[in-house]
Amino acid sequence: MMKLSYFKKQSGFTLIELLVVLAIIGILSSVGVPSYNKFIEHGRFSQATNDLYNAYRFARAEAIKTSSPMTLQPKTGGWANGWEVVSSGGGTLLSVRAPHNTVYISGNIITVFGRGSVSLASATTSLTISSAQRTLSICILQSGQSKKGGC
């Protein structure tokens, strides 16, 4: 004789369990996504700042090393298209891609001479990097020394 079992062990999730898990995922993602977006924007800003600061330092080091002027300038079309370090002979030594379109850069072309100094109309100049959340300046003295932050 064969036994019929009406109560079989069930495996899987109930509809209530599934809805609770989906609600928890929804709540966590609504809290996490804005924080993640701020994190990404901060990273883009920091990268643009470091790239520009390092490009200036590279221009100064090359000028001292070769005893000839080096120019840090925006690519054709402005700083939004990136920047480059050009030697006095016109050769491009360093080319940096454009920063993300949420990061804006402004400032003058800077020429560094063979002794590391720069020619400025005033005692200092700065390159300004800004985004929706922050603004930072790279301060450059006539001696050629530089620092991140206000002049």
Secondary structure, 3 states (H helix, E strand, C coil): CCCCCCCCCCCCCCHHHHHHHHHHHHHHHHHHHHHHHHHHHHHHHHHHHHHHHHHHHHHHHHHHHHCCCEEEEECCCCHHHCEEEEECCCCEEEEECCCCCCCEEECCCEEECCCCCECCCCCEEEEEEECCCCEEEEEEECCCCEEECCC
